[in-house]
Amino acid sequence: MKELINLSTYKIEMDIFDSDWGKVESFLDRHQLDGIELYVDQSPLPDGIPDRLIQGVHLPYWMGRHRAWMDNDAFSCGMDESEKIYLFGGLSRGEVVGNFRRAMENAHFLDAAYGVFHVAYVELEHVFTRSFDCTDRDVMDTTAAFLNESVSSFPGGEPPVRLFFENLWWPGLTFLDPGAITYFTEQLDFDNWAFVLDVGHLMAATMRCNKEEDAVDTILEVLSKHSDDIVDRIEGMHFHCSISGEYMRACFDMDIPENFDKMPFYDRLGKVMQVVERMDQHMPFTDERCSEIVDYVSPDYLTHEFILHDLQSTEHKLRTQRDALNKGMRKISKT
């Protein structure tokens, strides 16, 4: 199993390493990590990224793309172009498909082993209302159609990088319904895919995780309902802890902020992210029983996925979680 950490080329994260890839490599060596899961989108890649450090990539997530595939008028609605690009991934279906193809090509250029893709749908107001007007399978239908079209032009109709489908707690792939997973995968016209299990997202989806020790049992209970074939297809893991069950349940009674629909897009997005960060905490595991989740799945890639603010807190989170994981794995190996 290769252990990674997440990173993007956004200034706020690169500033942690003074925009020096040599310092990034020293960080990986210091913590005995195998590399990075790097966020990439359709934009031209910055110069100087050492591909030897890149094990995987996280592809862009256009949270409202499902609506754009359901509603022919979505791209002609009155929202600003910047909002359409952020939510839908472009200003037309063809542009969205082209942008996703370029993102996959960027991943291939970096020689990434995989590219993570969210199978989920949420728009800004849904975070408050939870009124989605669609089912998991509705989102899976449009996602499969989008993916099939996007990869069809590549040699053999296969994506140039293995696609890892990631779970969220919004409509789509949640990992709570084994039947829905089979429904989704049977619609795919290509074979170069697997799953990445985001442990914190699954905690949020259950809305039952209030203590870390109980959360491990909850995750193992959910996973036990899946077939061996599905668990075997979980080749990646985003590893972090999100003890937000009480907050997730309380969100069903949440009010939309006053004058929300009149706010500029990025102000609305800021309000939404305040809520999402409480749902999806990205904190380190401290209980060594977290190793039982890793042992059950046996992923090929495990990404210690945190919200990166500064070097000191990042190193503290990483050391905390790896200490818990390694202690637990040593115990398991002795049994």
N, C-alpha and C positions, 0 to 999 in steps of 0.2 A: 504494500500500500504506500503510495506517495502522499506526503503531507505538504500542503500548499497554504498560501495566504492570499487573500484577495487584494487587488490593487487596481486603480484606474490611472489614466494619464491626466486626470483633472488636476488643476493647479493646487487645490487644497490638499490633495493626497501626495502629489509629487513634492510639495514643499516640505513634507515630513522628512524626506531624504535629500533636501536641497537640490531636487531635480537631477540627482547624480545617480546613474544606474550602478555605478561602482559601490555606492553606499547601500543600494538595494541588495546587491549581491552579498555584501558583507553582512547585512541583516539576516539574509537567508542562511549563510554559513554559520553565523553566531547561534542561530536557533535550530540548526540542523534540519532545515526545511528543504524540500526537493524543488521548489519553484513557486511560481505565481499563477493564479487564475486572474487574468487581466481583462478588464472591461474594454471591449472594442465596439465601434458602431460602423456606419457606412463612410465616415469621414476618412480622408487620407491619413495613414498612420504617421505619427510623428517620427522624425529621424532618430536613429540611435537606439531603438529598442533592441536589446540583445535577446534574440529569439531562444538562446540556450536557457534563459531563465523562465520562459513561458511554457508551462505545461498545458494549460487550458485557457479558454477565454469565456467571458460572459457576453453574450450577444444582446443587442438592445431589446427592451421590452416596451412596446407601444400599448399602453394600458387600455386604450379605447378601440383598438383595431377591430375587435369583434363587431362593433356597431358599423364600422365602415364596410364590412363584408355583408352585413344584413340590410343596410339602408343605402340605396343608391344615391340618396340626396345628402349623405353625411359630408361629403367633400365640398358641397356647395352651400353648406349652412353658414350662418353669419359670423362664426368665430374667426378670430385673427389667424393669419397663416401660421404664425409661430405656435399657436395652440394646436392647430390641426397637425402640424408636423410632430409635436410632442406626443399628442394623444393617439394619432392614427399611424404615424410613421412616414407621412408624405401628403401630397396634395391630390393624389389620385391612386387608384388601386395599382396601376402600372408602376407608379413611382415608389409605392411602398414595397412592392415585390423587388424592384430594382435595388432599393436601398438595402433590403435584407440580403440579396445576393452579394452585394458589395461587402457587407459585414462578414458574410461567410468567406468571401475571398480574402479579406484581411486576416481572418483566423487561419486560413490555409497558408497564407504568406508567412505567418509567424510560426508555422509548423506546429500549431496547437493540436493536441490529441483529441480535443473535444470543444464544442461550443454550447454553452448553456442557453436554453430558451424557455421562457415562462409560458405556460399554457393557462392563461387566466384573463379575466376581463373585469375592469372596474373603471369607472369615471369619477371625477372629483366629488360630486354630490353624493355618490353611492357610499362613500366612506362614512357619511353621516346618516343617510336614510336607510341603507341596506336594502333598498328597493331596486333590484337589478332587472327584473322583467325578463329573465332568461335562466336556463338551467345549466348545470355542468355540461351536459351533452350538447346543448346548443353551442356553447363556446368551443367544445371539442369539434363539432361539425365545421365551423368556420375556420378553426385553426388548422385542421387537417387539409382543408381545401387550399388555404393560404400556403401551407408548407409544401404540398404536392406541386402547386404551380411554381413556387420559388425554386425548388430543386430540379424541376423537370428539364431545364436547359443545360444542366451539368452532365458530364460524361456518364452514361449508363443510368441517367435519371437519379443519381445518388448525390447527396450533399458532399462538398469537398472536405468537410470536417464532420466528425461524428456528432450528431445532435443529441444533447442531454436535456431531456424535458424535466423542468423543475416545477415542483408543487408550490402553490400559494393557498391562501385561505379564502380567496374570492372565487366566484364561479369558474369552473374549469377543472384542472387537475389538482385535487386536494389530497389524494391518497386515502380518503375516507371511504371510498366506494370502489371495491375491486372490480365490479362489473363495468363501471364507467371507464376504467383504465383499458380493459379489453376492447370496449366499444371504440375508444379513440385509436388504439394501435391498429385495429383491423381496418381502419380507413386510410392508413398511410400507404403510399405507393412505393416506398423506398425502405431499405433495411438498415441503413447506417445510422442507427439511433439507439439510445439507452435512456435511463432515468438518472437524475441527480436528486437525492432525497435531501431536502432542506429541513433539518430537524426542528429548528425554531419555528418555521412556518407551519409544520405539522402540529406543533404544540399549540400555536394560535388557532389553527383550524378546529382542534378538538374543543377549545374553550373550557377545558377542564384542568389545565395545568397551573396550579397555584403554589406548589412547592416543587423544588427540583427533584427530590427523591421520588415523589409521586409521578412526576412527569416522565421519568424513565419507564416506569411501569405502564403508563398510558401509551407511550410510543411503541413499546414492545407488544402491547395488546393490539394496537392498530396493525402493526406489521404482520402479526401472526395470522391475520385474516386474509393475507395475500398468498397466492400460490407461489411455489418455489420458482416457477418460471419468471414471475414478475420480480421477485426479490433478486433473482440472479441478474436481471436486467438493470438493477440499481448499481451502476458502475461508479457513480460519484456521490459525494455527500458534502453538503454545506453544514458545518458543525458549529452550533452556537445554541444558546439557551434563551428561551423567552417565556418567562413565568407571568403570562398576561391573561390567564383565564378569567379572573374576576373582571378585569377591564374589558375584555372581549364581550363578556355577557352584558356589562353595563352599556356598551355602545349601542345596543338595540334601543335604548331610550335617549339617545343623543339628539340634541337640537342642531339644526343647521345654523352656522353663525349668522348674525344679523347682517342683512344686505350682501350676503355671500354672492348672489348672482350679479351684483353690480360691481364687484371688485375686479381689478385687473387680474389677468390670468395668473401671474406669478405670485400675487398676494393670495389668491385662492389656493394655489398649490402649496404655499407656505403653511396655510391653515391645515390643509390635509396632511402634510408631512408631520406636523406636530402630533396628530392622532396616530398616524401609521407608526411613528417611532415608539409610541407607547404600546402598540400592538406587537410590534416586531422588534424586540429589544436588542438582539445581537449581543448578549452578554456571554461571558465565558462560563462553561460548566465548572463547578467546583467539587461535585460529588463523583468519586471514582467509579460509581455504577454507570456513569455515562458510557463507559467502555463496553457495556453490554449491548448497547445499540450498534456500535461499530462492529463488535464481534458477530452480531446477528446478521448484519448486512454484508460484511466483508467487502467494502468498496475498493476499487482500484485507486481512487483519488479521494482524499479527504481535505477539504478546504476549511481552514480555521477562518470563518467569515465574521468580521467585526466591522463596526463603523469606525473609520480611522480619523482620529482628531490630531494626535501628536505621537511622537515616538515613545515617550514614557508610558502613556496609557496603553498603547498598542502592545508594547513588550510585556506589560503587566498582564493584560488579558491573555496573551498568547502563552506566557509561562504558566499562568493559573490553569488554563484549560489543558495544556499538554501535561502538566504534572498530574492532574486528575485522570486524564486518559491513560497515561503511561503506567501509573500505579494500578489502575484497574486491569489493564491488559496483562501486566505481570502476574496479577492474582489469577486471571483466567488461564494463563499459560501453565500455571502450576497445578490446575485441577484436572 
